[in-house]
Amino acid sequence: MEKNLSVFEQEFGLIVNEEGKVVTNSLKIAEYYKKEHKDVLKKIRGFIELIPELGQGNFSLSSYINEQNKSQPMYDIDRQGFSMLVNKFTGDDATIFTYKYTKAFEEMSEELEHRRQVSLDTVKALNEKDEKLQRKKLLESYFGKRKTVNTFKTCSYEEFNNLVALFEEYLSSIRDAEIKRIEYGRFVDGLTKNRNNISPTDKMYMPKTTTYSYYIHEYVKKKGSSENKSYGQKIRYKDEIIKEQQNIIANLDPSIDEFMVFNIHPISENYMYKPINSYNGGLSMARTDIYNNWIKNFPRHKALLKEKLNIEWDKPVKVFIKVDCLEKFDTTNFVKAINDMVINRIYDEDDNIAVDTQIQRNKIVNNYSEGKIYYCVRNVD
C-alpha cells in the first residue's frame, strides 16, 4: 500500500530535491531537536569550512521567509549530512528523534523507489511493442536492401564502433544463413571502400586504417565460415601482423561505451590521509573520515565482472579515466585513489600493474553529487 508522502514532509520536513534525493532542512531539525536555528547553522558552517565538498550536496545553502516576511538562510540536508549533524546531539529524546528521523529517510526513499519502479514498469509494458517496431525500423534504416555497403562506406571513424554493434544486432535477427553471408560481404565491401578513401595526410590515418583493416579481416573470416571455407587463407594474414594491429587498437582511446561508469565524485589525494600520533610518540598516516566515506559509498556494483574484462592480470595494464567533476578539482591528484579502488579493492589485484594511466576531464559539474568517474582498463605489451 502506497504511503502519503506529505506525511513525511509535514512531520520531518522531508522533501525530494531537483536531483531526486530525499532531503530535510536545518530549520526543521532545529525545531525537532529544540535547538536554536542559529546554532544549527553555525555547526553546519563549521563542517563546510573543514570539508568544503560537504557544501556541494550534503549541505546545500537555501533560504526561507520568516514571520517578518524576510528571506533568511537555511540548509537543505541529505541523509549523510543529517547523520553528521545530529551525531553529537545527546540525551534520550535526541536518540529517539534520530531513530525516527533515520527511519523516515529510509521509508521515504523506499517509497519513492517503489513509485519510480511502478512508473517504469507501466511505461515499459505500454511501449514494449512500439519500441521493438521502432528498433527494427532503426536497424533497417542502416542495413538491409543493399544499405549496408553505403552505411560503412560513408560512416565516420567516431560513429564506427556504434554502427558495428548495431550491425551485429541486425545480423542476430537474420535466420537465413545465405542472407547473413551476403550481409557479411556487403560490410567488407563498404568498409574497404571507406578505408581506401582515407587521405594519407589525415592525422588519424594509422589508427583508422589499422582498425578498419582488422574488422575487414574479421568479417571476411565470418563470411568464410558461413561458406565452410577459410577466406583467411586466401588473404594470408600473418599472425604477427594481426597481433600488431590488435596492439595498436588496444592503445587507441576507448569509446565512451567501453568505460565503466561510477556515479560518485572523484576524491583528491590531499584528502586521503592525515598524520596522527602513533603509540611510540612518532607520527603515522591514517585514512581520513572523508576518504573512508568515499570508499564506503563507492558504487562497486557498477564494475564489470572480472571475467568479462578479458584482462591478463599477470601482465601490465593501461588505464583510461575520464571524470565529471567540479571546476576546482585537480584530476592529476586522483589517479592513486581510483586505481587502488578498482584494481586493488574491487578486483583484488596489485594496482602496481597499472604502468600507464591516462586521465582527462570529461565535463565540469556544478554540484559534488553530479560527479562521475569513467574507467577502462586494457593489457599492454
C-alpha positions, -999 to 999 in steps of 0.1 A, spaced: 0 0 0 14 34 -10 22 59 17 12 95 17 45 114 10 30 146 26 32 129 60 70 128 57 71 165 47 48 177 75 64 157 103 101 157 94 104 183 66 115 156 42 111 166 5 126 154 -28 150 179 -43 157 185 -81 182 157 -81 157 132 -68 173 129 -34 154 129 -1 164 159 20 153 178 51 164 213 62 182 229 91 151 248 102 131 216 107 159 199 125 163 229 149 126 227 156 125 189 160 155 188 183 146 220 202 178 238 191 184 274 182 184 276 144 215 299 145 234 272 165 225 246 139 236 269 111 269 276 129 275 238 133 269 232 96 292 261 85 319 246 107 315 213 88 318 230 54 348 251 65 365 219 75 355 199 44 344 222 15 330 193 -5 301 189 20 287 222 8 282 207 -27 255 182 -18 254 171 18 246 207 30 231 229 2 225 266 11 189 276 7 165 301 23 131 306 38 107 335 45 104 343 83 74 358 101 86 393 92 85 384 55 123 385 52 144 360 35 167 340 59 194 314 52 189 277 59 205 245 46 189 216 27 205 184 42 207 149 28 208 117 48 246 117 52 246 153 63 218 147 87 238 118 103 269 141 107 249 169 122 229 151 148 258 128 158 266 150 188 231 156 199 228 137 233 200 126 256 172 101 254 149 124 235 176 131 209 182 94 204 145 87 199 143 117 175 173 104 155 158 69 152 125 83 139 142 107 115 165 79 101 136 56 97 116 83 79 146 89 55 146 51 47 109 47 43 105 78 21 134 67 -1 120 32 -4 85 46 -13 100 69 -40 120 40 -54 88 18 -54 69 46 -73 97 50 -98 98 13 -105 60 11 -109 61 40 -133 89 25 -153 72 -9 -155 40 7 -167 57 27 -194 77 -4 -204 46 -25 -207 28 1 -227 56 8 -251 73 -25 -255 56 -34 -287 62 0 -302 99 0 -290 105 -32 -309 89 -18 -340 110 14 -338 142 -6 -332 135 -27 -362 130 5 -383 162 19 -369 182 -11 -380 166 -12 -414 175 24 -419 212 15 -418 212 -21 -432 192 -44 -455 181 -38 -490 217 -30 -500 221 -2 -475 249 -19 -456 276 -11 -482 268 27 -482 265 28 -444 300 16 -439 314 33 -469 304 67 -456 305 64 -418 329 85 -398 355 69 -375 337 83 -344 305 65 -352 320 33 -365 320 13 -332 283 21 -326 275 10 -362 293 -23 -358 272 -30 -326 240 -21 -345 251 -43 -374 256 -73 -351 222 -67 -336 207 -66 -372 225 -99 -381 212 -116 -350 176 -111 -363 185 -129 -396 179 -167 -396 187 -174 -433 224 -183 -435 227 -172 -471 213 -137 -464 237 -134 -435 266 -144 -457 256 -117 -482 255 -91 -454 290 -100 -443 301 -94 -479 284 -60 -480 300 -50 -447 335 -59 -461 328 -41 -494 316 -9 -478 344 -7 -451 371 -15 -477 360 15 -498 359 37 -467 395 26 -458 408 32 -493 394 67 -493 413 78 -462 438 105 -470 474 98 -460 475 134 -447 447 126 -422 462 128 -387 443 97 -377 454 78 -408 472 50 -390 445 43 -363 417 44 -389 433 21 -414 445 -3 -388 411 -5 -371 392 -9 -404 417 -35 -417 413 -55 -385 375 -55 -389 376 -63 -426 398 -93 -418 374 -105 -390 343 -102 -412 359 -119 -441 366 -148 -417 329 -148 -406 318 -148 -443 342 -176 -450 329 -196 -420 294 -193 -434 306 -208 -467 326 -236 -449 358 -222 -464 388 -204 -450 389 -169 -465 417 -163 -440 440 -185 -461 432 -165 -492 441 -132 -476 472 -149 -459 473 -125 -429 504 -133 -408 499 -138 -371 525 -111 -362 506 -85 -383 473 -93 -366 490 -90 -332 505 -57 -342 471 -44 -353 455 -55 -321 481 -38 -300 476 -6 -319 438 -8 -314 444 -15 -277 462 18 -273 436 39 -291 414 60 -269 384 38 -259 349 48 -270 326 60 -241 307 27 -243 338 8 -232 341 27 -199 326 15 -166 307 44 -151 307 51 -113 282 78 -101 305 94 -75 327 124 -75 365 118 -76 385 124 -44 417 143 -43 448 126 -29 451 155 -5 420 143 14 431 106 16 454 105 46 463 126 76 491 124 102 483 110 136 503 104 168 515 67 169 518 47 201 556 52 202 553 90 201 560 94 164 537 103 135 520 78 112 495 82 84 458 72 87 429 73 63 407 104 68 369 101 75 361 117 42 382 90 24 367 62 45 332 75 35 343 77 -2 354 41 0 322 30 18 299 48 -6 318 38 -38 293 21 -62 312 -11 -66 282 -28 -82 287 -7 -113 320 -25 -120 320 -52 -147 325 -88 -136 362 -96 -135 359 -124 -161 342 -101 -186 372 -77 -188 395 -102 -207 424 -89 -187 456 -110 -181 463 -98 -145 498 -111 -145 507 -86 -173 509 -48 -172 478 -27 -179 469 7 -192 441 26 -175 419 52 -192 400 76 -169 375 104 -176 358 124 -148 328 147 -145 340 170 -117 339 204 -101 359 230 -119 384 234 -90 392 197 -88 427 187 -98 424 155 -119 461 145 -115 456 141 -78 430 113 -83 449 85 -100 462 68 -69 427 67 -53 408 52 -83 434 26 -92 436 14 -56 398 13 -55 392 -6 -88 422 -28 -93 431 -35 -57 398 -33 -38 373 -45 -64 394 -69 -85 418 -79 -57 449 -73 -78 481 -53 -73 475 -18 -86 512 -15 -95 504 -34 -127 489 -1 -140 521 11 -158 503 39 -176 472 59 -166 456 84 -189 432 108 -172 412 137 -185 383 159 -175 351 149 -193 330 179 -182 325 204 -155 297 199 -130 281 224 -106 275 201 -76 296 175 -58 267 150 -62 268 153 -100 304 139 -102 311 107 -123 341 85 -129 346 67 -162 371 38 -160 386 15 -187 415 -9 -183 434 -28 -210 465 -50 -212 496 -35 -228 528 -52 -240 
